[in-house]
Amino acid sequence: MSELPLAAIDRIIRKSTGIRVSESAAKELSVFLEEEGMRIAQQAAVFSKHAGRKTVTDEDIRLALKKQ
Amino acid sequence: MSELPLAAIDRIIRKSTGIRVSESAAKELSVFLEEEGMRIAQQAAVFSKHAGRKTVTDEDIRLALKKQ
């Protein structure tokens, strides 16, 4: 629950809004994006296994994103 | 479109699935999460301005997440 660097999240918010960001805002978004990433990864892993593979590929991720 | 370090995305996928991840899979997920982050940030910035503030706060992010 702390893989995404806050500095990166801060830059994403500042770049896309042009305004300042509180540290707690960056943390809040970071937690959400990390959970979202885990959820998508778990769905993608189901597709990998279904296809008889032991590696998650970009195709698995795309399928997981479509299924949302 | 390249703020989130691929190594972090790779760890999120491996930790939550326990299986290997292709580099293209990590890239695919990274692009999605970054776009998602930008979309949420832009919505949060609308709420900041509406509240007469010049800083995005965690409350703005939470409201933007609810509105999804």
Backbone of each chain as nested JSON, in Angstrom:
{
  "chains": [
    {"id": "A", "residues": [
      {"number": 1, "name": "MET", "atoms": {"N": [0.82, -1.208, 0.0], "CA": [0.0, 0.0, 0.0], "C": [0.864, 1.272, 0.0]}},
      {"number": 2, "name": "SER", "atoms": {"N": [2.054, 1.161, -0.577], "CA": [2.89, 2.367, -0.634], "C": [3.95, 2.188, -1.695]}},
      {"number": 3, "name": "GLU", "atoms": {"N": [3.533, 1.623, -2.816], "CA": [4.479, 1.413, -3.92], "C": [4.623, 2.661, -4.786]}},
      {"number": 4, "name": "LEU", "atoms": {"N": [3.53, 3.401, -4.952], "CA": [3.568, 4.56, -5.852], "C": [4.172, 5.765, -5.142]}},
      {"number": 5, "name": "PRO", "atoms": {"N": [5.271, 6.309, -5.655], "CA": [5.911, 7.444, -4.982], "C": [5.009, 8.676, -4.964]}},
      {"number": 6, "name": "LEU", "atoms": {"N": [4.882, 9.281, -3.792], "CA": [4.013, 10.464, -3.656], "C": [4.438, 11.601, -4.587]}},
      {"number": 7, "name": "ALA", "atoms": {"N": [5.754, 11.727, -4.821], "CA": [6.239, 12.807, -5.689], "C": [5.657, 12.655, -7.093]}},
      {"number": 8, "name": "ALA", "atoms": {"N": [5.535, 11.4, -7.546], "CA": [4.983, 11.145, -8.886], "C": [3.506, 11.51, -8.929]}},
      {"number": 9, "name": "ILE", "atoms": {"N": [2.788, 11.135, -7.867], "CA": [1.349, 11.437, -7.805], "C": [1.138, 12.955, -7.747]}},
      {"number": 10, "name": "ASP", "atoms": {"N": [1.97, 13.608, -6.964], "CA": [1.924, 15.062, -6.854], "C": [2.114, 15.706, -8.235]}},
      {"number": 11, "name": "ARG", "atoms": {"N": [3.092, 15.204, -9.007], "CA": [3.333, 15.765, -10.345], "C": [2.137, 15.536, -11.264]}},
      {"number": 12, "name": "ILE", "atoms": {"N": [1.533, 14.335, -11.178], "CA": [0.369, 14.045, -12.022], "C": [-0.744, 15.059, -11.73]}},
      {"number": 13, "name": "ILE", "atoms": {"N": [-0.99, 15.312, -10.443], "CA": [-2.069, 16.246, -10.088], "C": [-1.721, 17.668, -10.545]}},
      {"number": 14, "name": "ARG", "atoms": {"N": [-0.48, 18.095, -10.264], "CA": [-0.107, 19.468, -10.626], "C": [-0.121, 19.682, -12.129]}},
      {"number": 15, "name": "LYS", "atoms": {"N": [0.406, 18.686, -12.87], "CA": [0.456, 18.806, -14.341], "C": [-0.947, 18.891, -14.925]}},
      {"number": 16, "name": "SER", "atoms": {"N": [-1.883, 18.11, -14.367], "CA": [-3.19, 18.044, -15.018], "C": [-4.141, 19.119, -14.511]}},
      {"number": 17, "name": "THR", "atoms": {"N": [-3.772, 19.801, -13.432], "CA": [-4.681, 20.832, -12.913], "C": [-4.041, 22.222, -12.905]}},
      {"number": 18, "name": "GLY", "atoms": {"N": [-2.725, 22.273, -12.832], "CA": [-2.035, 23.56, -12.772], "C": [-2.159, 24.239, -11.425]}},
      {"number": 19, "name": "ILE", "atoms": {"N": [-2.747, 23.549, -10.435], "CA": [-2.812, 24.177, -9.114], "C": [-2.089, 23.343, -8.059]}},
      {"number": 20, "name": "ARG", "atoms": {"N": [-1.951, 23.902, -6.874], "CA": [-1.2, 23.229, -5.819], "C": [-1.936, 22.028, -5.262]}},
      {"number": 21, "name": "VAL", "atoms": {"N": [-1.181, 21.176, -4.589], "CA": [-1.715, 19.913, -4.089], "C": [-1.255, 19.726, -2.649]}},
      {"number": 22, "name": "SER", "atoms": {"N": [-2.178, 19.423, -1.737], "CA": [-1.754, 19.13, -0.365], "C": [-1.181, 17.714, -0.326]}},
      {"number": 23, "name": "GLU", "atoms": {"N": [-0.302, 17.461, 0.65], "CA": [0.31, 16.136, 0.731], "C": [-0.767, 15.073, 0.964]}},
      {"number": 24, "name": "SER", "atoms": {"N": [-1.78, 15.431, 1.766], "CA": [-2.833, 14.45, 2.05], "C": [-3.643, 14.128, 0.797]}},
      {"number": 25, "name": "ALA", "atoms": {"N": [-3.747, 15.083, -0.128], "CA": [-4.466, 14.836, -1.379], "C": [-3.681, 13.832, -2.22]}},
      {"number": 26, "name": "ALA", "atoms": {"N": [-2.366, 14.027, -2.282], "CA": [-1.529, 13.102, -3.059], "C": [-1.618, 11.703, -2.455]}},
      {"number": 27, "name": "LYS", "atoms": {"N": [-1.617, 11.625, -1.116], "CA": [-1.708, 10.312, -0.445], "C": [-3.031, 9.633, -0.763]}},
      {"number": 28, "name": "GLU", "atoms": {"N": [-4.117, 10.426, -0.694], "CA": [-5.457, 9.891, -0.953], "C": [-5.538, 9.292, -2.355]}},
      {"number": 29, "name": "LEU", "atoms": {"N": [-5.017, 10.027, -3.326], "CA": [-5.074, 9.546, -4.713], "C": [-4.153, 8.338, -4.898]}},
      {"number": 30, "name": "SER", "atoms": {"N": [-3.016, 8.38, -4.224], "CA": [-2.058, 7.28, -4.323], "C": [-2.664, 5.957, -3.836]}},
      {"number": 31, "name": "VAL", "atoms": {"N": [-3.357, 6.02, -2.695], "CA": [-3.986, 4.808, -2.143], "C": [-5.036, 4.281, -3.121]}},
      {"number": 32, "name": "PHE", "atoms": {"N": [-5.837, 5.197, -3.676], "CA": [-6.872, 4.757, -4.61], "C": [-6.248, 4.091, -5.838]}},
      {"number": 33, "name": "LEU", "atoms": {"N": [-5.225, 4.751, -6.426], "CA": [-4.64, 4.203, -7.663], "C": [-3.963, 2.862, -7.407]}},
      {"number": 34, "name": "GLU", "atoms": {"N": [-3.373, 2.726, -6.226], "CA": [-2.715, 1.452, -5.904], "C": [-3.756, 0.326, -5.762]}},
      {"number": 35, "name": "GLU", "atoms": {"N": [-4.844, 0.623, -5.092], "CA": [-5.9, -0.394, -4.943], "C": [-6.502, -0.75, -6.296]}},
      {"number": 36, "name": "GLU", "atoms": {"N": [-6.711, 0.274, -7.11], "CA": [-7.251, 0.062, -8.461], "C": [-6.28, -0.819, -9.271]}},
      {"number": 37, "name": "GLY", "atoms": {"N": [-4.995, -0.524, -9.153], "CA": [-3.975, -1.316, -9.863], "C": [-3.99, -2.772, -9.412]}},
      {"number": 38, "name": "MET", "atoms": {"N": [-4.147, -2.989, -8.103], "CA": [-4.174, -4.36, -7.574], "C": [-5.407, -5.11, -8.077]}},
      {"number": 39, "name": "ARG", "atoms": {"N": [-6.522, -4.415, -8.113], "CA": [-7.768, -5.025, -8.549], "C": [-7.654, -5.457, -10.028]}},
      {"number": 40, "name": "ILE", "atoms": {"N": [-7.112, -4.554, -10.842], "CA": [-6.959, -4.868, -12.268], "C": [-5.952, -6.001, -12.456]}},
      {"number": 41, "name": "ALA", "atoms": {"N": [-4.858, -5.965, -11.679], "CA": [-3.831, -7.005, -11.79], "C": [-4.407, -8.373, -11.441]}},
      {"number": 42, "name": "GLN", "atoms": {"N": [-5.233, -8.414, -10.405], "CA": [-5.804, -9.705, -10.006], "C": [-6.737, -10.253, -11.081]}},
      {"number": 43, "name": "GLN", "atoms": {"N": [-7.499, -9.355, -11.692], "CA": [-8.372, -9.808, -12.786], "C": [-7.522, -10.288, -13.964]}},
      {"number": 44, "name": "ALA", "atoms": {"N": [-6.453, -9.553, -14.262], "CA": [-5.572, -9.925, -15.384], "C": [-4.92, -11.288, -15.127]}},
      {"number": 45, "name": "ALA", "atoms": {"N": [-4.569, -11.559, -13.87], "CA": [-3.938, -12.842, -13.538], "C": [-4.89, -14.01, -13.775]}},
      {"number": 46, "name": "VAL", "atoms": {"N": [-6.177, -13.776, -13.542], "CA": [-7.178, -14.817, -13.824], "C": [-7.152, -15.141, -15.326]}},
      {"number": 47, "name": "PHE", "atoms": {"N": [-7.045, -14.114, -16.15], "CA": [-7.013, -14.324, -17.604], "C": [-5.721, -15.034, -18.029]}},
      {"number": 48, "name": "SER", "atoms": {"N": [-4.598, -14.692, -17.38], "CA": [-3.318, -15.365, -17.695], "C": [-3.443, -16.854, -17.427]}},
      {"number": 49, "name": "LYS", "atoms": {"N": [-3.961, -17.176, -16.237], "CA": [-4.078, -18.587, -15.862], "C": [-5.04, -19.309, -16.799]}},
      {"number": 50, "name": "HIS", "atoms": {"N": [-6.125, -18.637, -17.135], "CA": [-7.119, -19.219, -18.046], "C": [-6.48, -19.557, -19.394]}},
      {"number": 51, "name": "ALA", "atoms": {"N": [-5.503, -18.754, -19.786], "CA": [-4.83, -18.968, -21.076], "C": [-3.634, -19.903, -20.923]}},
      {"number": 52, "name": "GLY", "atoms": {"N": [-3.457, -20.484, -19.725], "CA": [-2.38, -21.445, -19.503], "C": [-1.004, -20.808, -19.39]}},
      {"number": 53, "name": "ARG", "atoms": {"N": [-0.97, -19.521, -19.063], "CA": [0.326, -18.841, -18.925], "C": [0.669, -18.557, -17.467]}},
      {"number": 54, "name": "LYS", "atoms": {"N": [1.979, -18.351, -17.229], "CA": [2.418, -18.021, -15.873], "C": [2.965, -16.605, -15.791]}},
      {"number": 55, "name": "THR", "atoms": {"N": [2.7, -15.836, -16.85], "CA": [3.132, -14.441, -16.884], "C": [1.949, -13.575, -17.293]}},
      {"number": 56, "name": "VAL", "atoms": {"N": [1.752, -12.476, -16.583], "CA": [0.708, -11.52, -16.963], "C": [1.222, -10.704, -18.149]}},
      {"number": 57, "name": "THR", "atoms": {"N": [0.451, -10.658, -19.231], "CA": [0.863, -9.895, -20.415], "C": [-0.001, -8.644, -20.58]}},
      {"number": 58, "name": "ASP", "atoms": {"N": [0.396, -7.808, -21.543], "CA": [-0.385, -6.594, -21.801], "C": [-1.802, -6.946, -22.281]}},
      {"number": 59, "name": "GLU", "atoms": {"N": [-1.93, -8.074, -22.984], "CA": [-3.264, -8.518, -23.441], "C": [-4.169, -8.807, -22.237]}},
      {"number": 60, "name": "ASP", "atoms": {"N": [-3.594, -9.43, -21.215], "CA": [-4.374, -9.723, -20.003], "C": [-4.843, -8.431, -19.344]}},
      {"number": 61, "name": "ILE", "atoms": {"N": [-3.925, -7.461, -19.292], "CA": [-4.284, -6.171, -18.667], "C": [-5.393, -5.496, -19.478]}},
      {"number": 62, "name": "ARG", "atoms": {"N": [-5.246, -5.514, -20.817], "CA": [-6.269, -4.862, -21.652], "C": [-7.634, -5.509, -21.459]}},
      {"number": 63, "name": "LEU", "atoms": {"N": [-7.638, -6.833, -21.374], "CA": [-8.9, -7.545, -21.184], "C": [-9.497, -7.181, -19.812]}},
      {"number": 64, "name": "ALA", "atoms": {"N": [-8.643, -7.102, -18.801], "CA": [-9.107, -6.738, -17.457], "C": [-9.679, -5.32, -17.456]}},
      {"number": 65, "name": "LEU", "atoms": {"N": [-9.085, -4.426, -18.234], "CA": [-9.577, -3.045, -18.295], "C": [-10.93, -2.982, -19.007]}},
      {"number": 66, "name": "LYS", "atoms": {"N": [-11.098, -3.802, -20.043], "CA": [-12.379, -3.839, -20.764], "C": [-13.488, -4.338, -19.862]}},
      {"number": 67, "name": "LYS", "atoms": {"N": [-13.135, -5.302, -19.01], "CA": [-14.146, -5.983, -18.19], "C": [-14.687, -5.091, -17.072]}},
      {"number": 68, "name": "GLN", "atoms": {"N": [-14.01, -3.962, -16.846], "CA": [-14.42, -3.085, -15.731], "C": [-15.829, -2.553, -15.862]}}
    ]},
    {"id": "B", "residues": [
      {"number": 1, "name": "MET", "atoms": {"N": [2.842, 11.47, -19.265], "CA": [2.4, 10.094, -19.471], "C": [3.488, 9.105, -19.06]}},
      {"number": 2, "name": "SER", "atoms": {"N": [4.322, 9.505, -18.1], "CA": [5.361, 8.557, -17.676], "C": [5.859, 8.945, -16.294]}},
      {"number": 3, "name": "GLU", "atoms": {"N": [4.906, 9.335, -15.453], "CA": [5.279, 9.735, -14.099], "C": [5.419, 8.526, -13.176]}},
      {"number": 4, "name": "LEU", "atoms": {"N": [4.588, 7.508, -13.384], "CA": [4.598, 6.361, -12.469], "C": [5.722, 5.399, -12.843]}},
      {"number": 5, "name": "PRO", "atoms": {"N": [6.658, 5.134, -11.934], "CA": [7.788, 4.257, -12.256], "C": [7.307, 2.833, -12.545]}},
      {"number": 6, "name": "LEU", "atoms": {"N": [7.79, 2.263, -13.65], "CA": [7.38, 0.904, -14.028], "C": [7.729, -0.113, -12.951]}},
      {"number": 7, "name": "ALA", "atoms": {"N": [8.849, 0.101, -12.252], "CA": [9.248, -0.856, -11.205], "C": [8.169, -0.935, -10.122]}},
      {"number": 8, "name": "ALA", "atoms": {"N": [7.56, 0.215, -9.814], "CA": [6.504, 0.236, -8.787], "C": [5.273, -0.505, -9.285]}},
      {"number": 9, "name": "ILE", "atoms": {"N": [4.926, -0.294, -10.541], "CA": [3.751, -0.963, -11.117], "C": [3.996, -2.474, -11.17]}},
      {"number": 10, "name": "ASP", "atoms": {"N": [5.199, -2.835, -11.559], "CA": [5.587, -4.245, -11.607], "C": [5.424, -4.885, -10.221]}},
      {"number": 11, "name": "ARG", "atoms": {"N": [5.868, -4.194, -9.178], "CA": [5.743, -4.73, -7.808], "C": [4.281, -4.873, -7.404]}},
      {"number": 12, "name": "ILE", "atoms": {"N": [3.451, -3.881, -7.775], "CA": [2.018, -3.954, -7.435], "C": [1.405, -5.209, -8.066]}},
      {"number": 13, "name": "ILE", "atoms": {"N": [1.743, -5.453, -9.338], "CA": [1.158, -6.622, -10.021], "C": [1.682, -7.915, -9.394]}},
      {"number": 14, "name": "ARG", "atoms": {"N": [3.002, -7.991, -9.184], "CA": [3.565, -9.225, -8.639], "C": [3.056, -9.506, -7.232]}},
      {"number": 15, "name": "LYS", "atoms": {"N": [2.992, -8.453, -6.413], "CA": [2.53, -8.627, -5.022], "C": [1.088, -9.107, -4.973]}},
      {"number": 16, "name": "SER", "atoms": {"N": [0.252, -8.572, -5.87], "CA": [-1.168, -8.897, -5.763], "C": [-1.542, -10.164, -6.524]}},
      {"number": 17, "name": "THR", "atoms": {"N": [-0.643, -10.657, -7.365], "CA": [-0.984, -11.867, -8.123], "C": [-0.047, -13.031, -7.82]}},
      {"number": 18, "name": "GLY", "atoms": {"N": [1.173, -12.728, -7.394], "CA": [2.157, -13.785, -7.136], "C": [2.72, -14.405, -8.398]}},
      {"number": 19, "name": "ILE", "atoms": {"N": [2.37, -13.838, -9.569], "CA": [2.978, -14.393, -10.787], "C": [3.791, -13.333, -11.531]}},
      {"number": 20, "name": "ARG", "atoms": {"N": [4.513, -13.782, -12.562], "CA": [5.396, -12.874, -13.304], "C": [4.608, -11.883, -14.151]}},
      {"number": 21, "name": "VAL", "atoms": {"N": [5.302, -10.822, -14.551], "CA": [4.668, -9.723, -15.268], "C": [5.552, -9.342, -16.448]}},
      {"number": 22, "name": "SER", "atoms": {"N": [4.991, -9.254, -17.648], "CA": [5.798, -8.782, -18.778], "C": [5.949, -7.272, -18.665]}},
      {"number": 23, "name": "GLU", "atoms": {"N": [7.022, -6.737, -19.269], "CA": [7.243, -5.297, -19.185], "C": [6.092, -4.551, -19.847]}},
      {"number": 24, "name": "SER", "atoms": {"N": [5.571, -5.118, -20.935], "CA": [4.478, -4.442, -21.649], "C": [3.207, -4.408, -20.797]}},
      {"number": 25, "name": "ALA", "atoms": {"N": [3.025, -5.416, -19.945], "CA": [1.857, -5.427, -19.053], "C": [1.979, -4.302, -18.035]}},
      {"number": 26, "name": "ALA", "atoms": {"N": [3.173, -4.138, -17.484], "CA": [3.384, -3.066, -16.503], "C": [3.151, -1.712, -17.17]}},
      {"number": 27, "name": "LYS", "atoms": {"N": [3.639, -1.569, -18.422], "CA": [3.445, -0.299, -19.14], "C": [1.962, -0.024, -19.359]}},
      {"number": 28, "name": "GLU", "atoms": {"N": [1.241, -1.055, -19.788], "CA": [-0.19, -0.919, -20.075], "C": [-0.941, -0.432, -18.823]}},
      {"number": 29, "name": "LEU", "atoms": {"N": [-0.629, -1.059, -17.698], "CA": [-1.317, -0.688, -16.455], "C": [-0.897, 0.709, -16.006]}},
      {"number": 30, "name": "SER", "atoms": {"N": [0.372, 1.024, -16.211], "CA": [0.891, 2.33, -15.818], "C": [0.174, 3.454, -16.574]}},
      {"number": 31, "name": "VAL", "atoms": {"N": [-0.002, 3.278, -17.882], "CA": [-0.684, 4.295, -18.691], "C": [-2.122, 4.476, -18.198]}},
      {"number": 32, "name": "PHE", "atoms": {"N": [-2.787, 3.354, -17.941], "CA": [-4.17, 3.451, -17.465], "C": [-4.25, 4.195, -16.136]}},
      {"number": 33, "name": "LEU", "atoms": {"N": [-3.392, 3.801, -15.174], "CA": [-3.478, 4.417, -13.843], "C": [-3.14, 5.901, -13.904]}},
      {"number": 34, "name": "GLU", "atoms": {"N": [-2.203, 6.254, -14.799], "CA": [-1.84, 7.663, -14.912], "C": [-3.009, 8.484, -15.484]}},
      {"number": 35, "name": "GLU", "atoms": {"N": [-3.668, 7.942, -16.492], "CA": [-4.814, 8.645, -17.078], "C": [-5.949, 8.756, -16.055]}},
      {"number": 36, "name": "GLU", "atoms": {"N": [-6.157, 7.68, -15.329], "CA": [-7.192, 7.662, -14.287], "C": [-6.862, 8.729, -13.223]}},
      {"number": 37, "name": "GLY", "atoms": {"N": [-5.6, 8.794, -12.848], "CA": [-5.156, 9.789, -11.862], "C": [-5.397, 11.203, -12.359]}},
      {"number": 38, "name": "MET", "atoms": {"N": [-5.111, 11.444, -13.642], "CA": [-5.299, 12.778, -14.212], "C": [-6.781, 13.156, -14.236]}},
      {"number": 39, "name": "ARG", "atoms": {"N": [-7.614, 12.178, -14.581], "CA": [-9.054, 12.418, -14.668], "C": [-9.612, 12.79, -13.279]}},
      {"number": 40, "name": "ILE", "atoms": {"N": [-9.185, 12.029, -12.277], "CA": [-9.654, 12.287, -10.905], "C": [-9.138, 13.64, -10.42]}},
      {"number": 41, "name": "ALA", "atoms": {"N": [-7.867, 13.933, -10.734], "CA": [-7.266, 15.201, -10.305], "C": [-8.017, 16.383, -10.911]}},
      {"number": 42, "name": "GLN", "atoms": {"N": [-8.377, 16.266, -12.194], "CA": [-9.085, 17.373, -12.844], "C": [-10.456, 17.6, -12.216]}},
      {"number": 43, "name": "GLN", "atoms": {"N": [-11.119, 16.501, -11.892], "CA": [-12.419, 16.636, -11.229], "C": [-12.233, 17.261, -9.838]}},
      {"number": 44, "name": "ALA", "atoms": {"N": [-11.192, 16.816, -9.131], "CA": [-10.925, 17.355, -7.788], "C": [-10.618, 18.85, -7.852]}},
      {"number": 45, "name": "ALA", "atoms": {"N": [-9.912, 19.277, -8.899], "CA": [-9.557, 20.696, -9.042], "C": [-10.809, 21.55, -9.228]}},
      {"number": 46, "name": "VAL", "atoms": {"N": [-11.813, 21.005, -9.919], "CA": [-13.083, 21.726, -10.084], "C": [-13.704, 21.965, -8.702]}},
      {"number": 47, "name": "PHE", "atoms": {"N": [-13.638, 20.956, -7.847], "CA": [-14.195, 21.097, -6.493], "C": [-13.393, 22.099, -5.666]}},
      {"number": 48, "name": "SER", "atoms": {"N": [-12.063, 22.101, -5.824], "CA": [-11.222, 23.069, -5.097], "C": [-11.633, 24.49, -5.472]}},
      {"number": 49, "name": "LYS", "atoms": {"N": [-11.739, 24.731, -6.79], "CA": [-12.079, 26.084, -7.259], "C": [-13.465, 26.479, -6.774]}},
      {"number": 50, "name": "HIS", "atoms": {"N": [-14.367, 25.525, -6.836], "CA": [-15.737, 25.778, -6.394], "C": [-15.765, 26.193, -4.921]}},
      {"number": 51, "name": "ALA", "atoms": {"N": [-14.83, 25.663, -4.139], "CA": [-14.774, 25.979, -2.71], "C": [-13.897, 27.21, -2.456]}},
      {"number": 52, "name": "GLY", "atoms": {"N": [-13.449, 27.864, -3.543], "CA": [-12.662, 29.092, -3.405], "C": [-11.223, 28.854, -2.962]}},
      {"number": 53, "name": "ARG", "atoms": {"N": [-10.735, 27.646, -3.178], "CA": [-9.347, 27.337, -2.789], "C": [-8.426, 27.245, -3.991]}},
      {"number": 54, "name": "LYS", "atoms": {"N": [-7.117, 27.392, -3.712], "CA": [-6.134, 27.271, -4.792], "C": [-5.238, 26.063, -4.576]}},
      {"number": 55, "name": "THR", "atoms": {"N": [-5.661, 25.189, -3.671], "CA": [-4.923, 23.959, -3.402], "C": [-5.896, 22.784, -3.418]}},
      {"number": 56, "name": "VAL", "atoms": {"N": [-5.518, 21.704, -4.092], "CA": [-6.34, 20.49, -4.074], "C": [-6.104, 19.783, -2.737]}},
      {"number": 57, "name": "THR", "atoms": {"N": [-7.175, 19.485, -2.02], "CA": [-7.043, 18.8, -0.725], "C": [-7.542, 17.355, -0.823]}},
      {"number": 58, "name": "ASP", "atoms": {"N": [-7.321, 16.604, 0.247], "CA": [-7.793, 15.219, 0.266], "C": [-9.32, 15.15, 0.181]}},
      {"number": 59, "name": "GLU", "atoms": {"N": [-10.009, 16.167, 0.728], "CA": [-11.48, 16.211, 0.629], "C": [-11.916, 16.304, -0.835]}},
      {"number": 60, "name": "ASP", "atoms": {"N": [-11.188, 17.109, -1.618], "CA": [-11.519, 17.25, -3.048], "C": [-11.329, 15.913, -3.764]}},
      {"number": 61, "name": "ILE", "atoms": {"N": [-10.251, 15.218, -3.413], "CA": [-9.986, 13.922, -4.049], "C": [-11.084, 12.935, -3.673]}},
      {"number": 62, "name": "ARG", "atoms": {"N": [-11.453, 12.926, -2.379], "CA": [-12.492, 11.977, -1.938], "C": [-13.821, 12.247, -2.654]}},
      {"number": 63, "name": "LEU", "atoms": {"N": [-14.141, 13.534, -2.815], "CA": [-15.381, 13.889, -3.503], "C": [-15.324, 13.448, -4.969]}},
      {"number": 64, "name": "ALA", "atoms": {"N": [-14.152, 13.64, -5.587], "CA": [-13.973, 13.247, -6.994], "C": [-14.1, 11.715, -7.127]}},
      {"number": 65, "name": "LEU", "atoms": {"N": [-13.623, 10.978, -6.128], "CA": [-13.707, 9.513, -6.177], "C": [-15.154, 9.049, -6.009]}},
      {"number": 66, "name": "LYS", "atoms": {"N": [-15.9, 9.756, -5.157], "CA": [-17.317, 9.412, -4.961], "C": [-18.113, 9.614, -6.23]}},
      {"number": 67, "name": "LYS", "atoms": {"N": [-17.742, 10.671, -6.965], "CA": [-18.518, 11.084, -8.122], "C": [-18.354, 10.138, -9.315]}},
      {"number": 68, "name": "GLN", "atoms": {"N": [-17.37, 9.238, -9.212], "CA": [-17.087, 8.326, -10.357], "C": [-18.25, 7.433, -10.718]}}
    ]}
  ]
}
